[in-house]
Amino acid sequence: MTVTLIDATMIDAAIIATAGHVDHGKSSLVRLLTGQDPDTLAAEQRRGLTIELGHQWLDLLGVGLVSLVDAPGHEDFLGTTVAGLNAATAVMLVVAADEGWSAQTTQHLAAIRALGHDRVALIITKTDRADPASALSSALERLRGVGLTPVAHACVSAKARVGIPELLVALSALARRPEGAIASHGSPRLWVDRSFTLRGIGTVVTGTLHEGALAVGDHLVHGGHGLRVRGMQRHGSELSVVTGPARVALNLAGVSPQDVPRGSQLTMPGDELITRISGHLRPVDEAHRRWPRELLVALGTTSMAARLTVIDGRAHVRLPHPYVVRSGDRMLLRDPGGRVVMGGVEIDRVGPPPRRSPATSNEVPAPVAVASGDQALLDHLRVHPWQPPTRPQVAQWEVSAASLRRLGAEGKILYLGEGIALGRPVFDEAWDAIDAIEQPFTPGQARVCWGTSRRVTLALLAHLRRGHRVAGDPQRGWYTVAVH
């Protein structure tokens, strides 16, 4: 294994995510620390609610550059919050003095534990509204109850600008690394958390580079397609090389933003792709013994439905798509509805589980055979989830209408009827995209937002209406995102 010693000034001192219940002041903390608003979407400004991950940074005296990842607190965006926590090296757990410990505080703490975060600072906010003593005492007791001791705590009012020195001390304690050289090793992997187009520049993606090094001119792979790094920025500064751990923005050649949405994994050519992983299971509730056969798993910045088998305290997970996964990675498990964090997996084996004798029973079921034509369709949608196969392609693969309906019912594709098949991630991606545009909107605006055809747009809007994600009047040609 190659180990590169690097200067600490070349990397982020820490990548810190916020966590905590909605409206407990997480975004206000980021604004207080950086002077910049992490809520940049029009929908966020209009609704006063964090929807997407926000990213800002500050140069912390005596520590260095610290990235801040502001995560949503609303229960509808738990998956986005998990993506933010997975991109971080440490966490600020935020509790409002006037409301105290709340429902999503519990879920976010469960996610923190499931992902193995042990560097956590407790921040009590809105001290101008209530004495923070009670909220602080209660939160510390809850953390101790699950065996988590925060590295620091502070009580702050962003509105009154009280407690700022204590906040900076807590942030420094959270961000400071051990003395000595920092080793960065391994082939680089970057999980995308944002993708967009900049005029005159092209496709830009942002994410956390946890390990390895990237350079301008490097060739990466996503979904079997080659990409080239045309340019890089770190905290607004152009650079030719970046070494993890660091937040980075990449200007990519040969790809559109739709081809590398949040959840995409960019890897080096030749890295092994894995669909079967195993590891030590860490349930949030130690008394929990029953696990669903299928549930939602979070890996990097993506969430997906996957199959789980639990044997003797170990989790064996079969992913629907291949990724570069390594021993030491963490995976989070949520219930099939996506509302509850059930536990985490500390991955220590990649590849199929070892064979066992019949005496041990509970054999991991053999994979269900997939017809070759169906597999061709699934492979196409894995790489191009927004591009439904053409009629000639469907005919060539000999995929019948019955097969399309079956694959849709099994959750392997998003089937909209009339031969229109899309990748499963499209459902959430489509809703997130139109949630960020001006409301109400027309089918034409949705089509531009999604970058797809009119036929697909109308079918997808109808599907979102049936799922109560949008409301509106198709006859009059207007829609609006449904109220959460």
N, C-alpha and C positions, 0 to 999 in steps of 0.2 A: 504494500500500500504506500502510495506517495504521500508524504506529509510536508506541507509548505509552511514555514514560519513567516508570519507577517506582522507588520507594525499595527498596533491597535488603532491607529488613526485611519487605517484603510478600510475598516469595517464599522458597522453600527455598534455602539457600546451596548445597546439593548433595543429590542423591538417589543414595545409594551402595548398590549391590548387593553381596552376598557371592558368591563363587564358589570352587570347590575340591571335592576328593574328599569322599565321605561320611565322617563321623566325624573330620574334621580340625579341628573346633572352631569352625565358623562361628557357630552359634547361641550358643555360650559367649561369643564375642566381643561379640555384640549384647547379651547379658545383662550382661556386664562394663561395657559402655559406657553402657547405659541404665537398668540395674536392673530391666528388664522382660523377660519370657520371650517370644520371638517364636513359640515353638511353643505354640499355644493350643488345638489340636484334641485331643480325648480320645485319638484313635488315635496322635497324635504323642507324647503323654505316655506312653501305654502301651508303645509300641514304641521310644521313645527315638530317633526318626527324624523328620527334617523331611520333610513330605509336601507341604504347601502353602506359598505365599509368606507369610512373616511380616513384619510392619511395626511398627517402633518408631522413636523419634526422640530426639535430644538437642540441647541448646542448647550449642554449642561456643564456648568463650570466644574472642573476637576474630574469629569467623567468622559465627555465627548459627545458625539452625535447620537441622539436618541430618537428613534422613530416611534410615533404614536399611531395606533390603529384603533379608530373609534368604531365600536360595534353597536348595532341596534339593541334596544332593550325590550322591544315589543315581542310578545310570544309568537306572532305570525312570522317573525324573521329569525327564529332560533337557528335555522340552518346557516344564515349569513353570519350570525354571531359566532357559531362554531368555526366557520371558515376563518374569521378574524383571530380567534384564539389559537387555531392551528398554525397561523402565520406568525405567532409571537413567541418570544423567549421568556416573557414575564407578563404579569397581569396586575392591573389596578382594579380591585373590586370596590365598587362604589355603592354606598348606602346613604339615602337621604335622612337627615336628622328628624324631619317632621313626619315621615312615613315609616321609617325603620325597615327591618327585613321584610321583603315582599316575595310574591310568587316567583317571579323570574330571577330574583336573587338566588333562590334555591336551585332553579334549573341551571343558571350560569355557574354556580358553585359545583354542581354535579358535572358540568362539562369541563371545568377546570381540573377537577380530580380525575375524570376519565382520561384526559389528555396528559396527565402526569405533571402538570405545572406545580412546582413547589416554591417558586419565587413569586409571592403575591404580597401586594401592599393593600391595606384596608384604608379607604378614604371615606370619611363621613362628610357629606356635603350639606348645603342649605342650612348652615348653622345660624343664619340670620332669622330663620323661621322657628327654630326650636333649639333647646339645649341639647348638644350632641352626646351628653354623657350616657343617656339610656340606650341610644342606638349603638354607640360604640361598645358598651358593655355587652349588650345582647349579641352583636355581630361577633365579637371576640369569643364569646361562649360557644356560639354555633360553629365557628371555625375550629376551636379546640375539640369540639365534639366529634369532628371527623378527622382529627389528627393533623390539622393544618395550622401551623403557626406563622402568621404574617411576618415578613422581614421588617416591616415598619407600618405605622399608621399615622394619620393626620386628620384634623378637623378643619374644614374649609368652607368659606362662603365666597363663591365666585362673584355674586352680586355686590357684596360689601367689600370684596377684596381683602378678606380677613383670613389668616392662616397660610398665606403664600410661603413664608419662609419654612414653615413646618412641612408643607407640601413638597417643596424642592428637596428638603432633607430626605423625606420618604422616597421620593423619586430617585435620588442619588443612591440610596441604600438598595433600591430595587434594581437599579441599572448597573451598579458597579460590578465589574468582573474581578476574579482573583488576579493577584499580581503575576507577572511573567508573560512569556510569549503565548500567543494564541495560535493553535494549530487548525488549519482548514484542510480537509482531506476528502477524497471521494469525488466521483463524477458529479457535476452539478445537475441539480433538478430544480425547476422553478414551477410552482403552482400558480396559475394566473388567477388574480382576484378582480382585475378590471381590464377591459379591452375597449378601445375607442379609436377614432380617426382624428388626427390633427391636420388642418389644412396646410399643405405644402410639405408635410412630413410623411403622412401615411399611417399605417397601423401601429398603434402603441399598446403594449400590455404592461401591467405592473404586477409585482408579486414579491414574495420573500425568497431570496436565495439563501437557503440554510447552510449549504456546504459547497465546497469546490469553488472554482473560479470561472468567470465568463469574460470573453474579450470581444471587441468589435471585430466582425468578420467570421466569428464562430458559426458553425452550422449546427442547427438543432433539429429535432424531430418531434412532430405531433401528429398522431393519427396516421402514421405511415408516410407523411409528407415532409419534405425537407424545407426548412426555414433558414434564413440567414439574418444574423444580428447586424443591422445596418448602423445602429447607434445606441448609446446607453446614457442614462442620467441617474444620478443618485442625489436626492434632495435638491433637484434643480440644477445641478452642475454636470456638465458633460465630462465623460471619462472614457478611457479606452479599455480598462480592466476593472472588474469588481470581484471582490472575494467575500464569500458568505461567512457569517450571517450578515445580511444587508437587505434593505428595501431597495428595489431597483426598477427602473422603467426601461423597457427595451423597444426600440424601433425595429420592426420586423419587415423584411422583404419577402415577397412571394406569398402573402396571406392577407385575408380580409379580417376585420374584427369579428365577423360572424363565425369565422372558422376557428377562432381561439377564444371562446367565451370564458367567463369565470368557471373554474373547475378544470380547465385544460392543464395538462402537464407537459412541459417542455423539457426534453431530455437530450442526451447526446446520442448520436448514431452508434448502434451496436449495443446499447444498454439492454439488458434482458427484461422482457415484459412478463408480468406475473398475473395470474388470475386466482391462484390458490395460496392462502396465507394461514398461518397458525400462530397462536401466542397465548400468553397468560391472560385469563379473563379477570377483569376487575369490576365487579358489579357495584353500582352506586349504593344499593341497598344490600348489605351483606346477607340479609335473610332471604334475598330473592333467589329462587331456585328454578323457576320455569321461564324458559326463553322461547320466543316465537321462532318458527322455522325460517320465516323471512322477515326482515326488518330493514331499517335504513341505517347505512353506515356512512360515516364521514371520514374521508381520507384526503389530506391536504385541504384544498378549497372546494372539493366536490362532495356531493352527497348522492347516494345511489341505493336502490334496493338490492339486497344481496341475500344469499342463503347462509344460514348459520347452523352449525352443529356443535353442541357443547359436550365434551367428554372429559370427565375427571378434572374439572376446573380449567380446561383449555378450550379455547374457541378456535374452530376451524371454519374459515370464511371463504366462500366462493364468490368472487367479484364478477359482475356481468361484463366488464370490459377489462382488457389488460392494462396494467400500469407498471412503472418501475417502482418496486417496493423493496425496502431493505430491512434487515434485522435492526431493531431499535426504533422503527417507526411506530407511531401511535395511531390507533383507529378508535373512533367514538361510535357507540351504538345507540340508536334511538328507536322508539317503538314504531310500528308500521305507519301510524298516523303522524309521526314526526314531532309530537308535542312534548315528549318526555325523554330525557336522557336516562338510559338504562345502565350504561357502564362503558368501559373502554377495554381495548385489547393492546397489550404491549407485545408487538410482533417480534418473534424470535426465530421464525422459520418461514421461508418462502418456498412455494412449490407444494405438491400434494402431500397430505399427511402420510406417515408410514403405514404400511399394511399391518393389520392386527389379526390375531387368530380368532376363530369364531367364539372361543371361550370368553373373550372380552366383550362380545356383543356390541350393539350400537354402532355398527359399521357405518362410516360415512357413505351415503348413497352414491352409487355410480352416476355420472352425468347423464342427463336425458339426451338421447340422440336427437339431433336437429337435421332436418332434411337439407341437402346441399343447396337447393334453391333458396330455402328460408335463410340459410347461413349467408348466402351472397347478399340478400337483402339486409340482414342485420349488420354485416360488415360495411355495406355502403352507408347505412344510417349512423353507424358509429363514427365514421369519418366525416360525413356530411349530414348532420341531423336536421338541418333546415332545407335540404334538397330532396323532395320526394322522388322516388325512382320514376322514370318515364315508362309509358306503356310498353315500348319495345324492350326496355330492361326487364320489366316484370314478365313479359312473354318469354324472353330469353332464359330467365331463371326458372321459368315454369312455376311461378308463385300464384296460387289461385286466390280468388276472393275469400274463400273459406279460410285459407291460411292467414290472410291479412287480418281477418276478424279474430282468429284464434290467437295470433301473436299480440294483437291489441288487448284481448281479454287477459292474456298472461302477463301483461305489463312490459313486454319486450319492445314494443313500438307504441307510438301514439297514432292510432288509426282514426282518421276523420271521416271515413266513408268515401264512396265514389272513387276508390282506388288511391286515395291520398294517404300516404304513410310517412310519418316523420319520426325522428329520434325522440325518446322519452324525455330528455332534458328540455325539449322545446316548450313543454307546457308551462313550466315555471319561468323559463327565460323570457317567453313571450309576455307573460303577465308582468314580470319585473320591468320589461322595457316600456310597455305602454303605461305603467304606473308612474313613469318618470316624465311623461309628456303632458302638455296642457290638456286639461279636462273641460268639457267633453271633447271627444275626438271623432274623426270620420274614418271609414274604412280606408280611404286613400292615405290618411296620415299614419294609420297602423301599418299599411303596406310599406310606406317609406321607412318607418321605424324598424320594421322587421327585415326589410330588404328581400321580400319574396314576391310571388305572383298574386294577382287579384284573386284567382281561384283558391289558392291556399289561404290567403288572408280571410276571405269570407267563411271558409270552412273552419278555420281556427277560431275566429270570433264566435261562431255558433257553438263550438266546443267549449270555449271559455264561458259563454253564457249558461250552458247546461251545467257547468261546474261552479256556477255562481261567482266566478272571478270577475266578470264584467256584467253590467246592466245596460239597457238602452233600447232603442226602437229601430230595428233593422229597416223598417219601411221608410222611416224618415232619414235614415243614414247617419245616426249618431250613437255613440257609446260612451260609457264612463266606467272607470274601475270601481268595482263594488267596494262599499265601505267595510273596513275591517271590523 
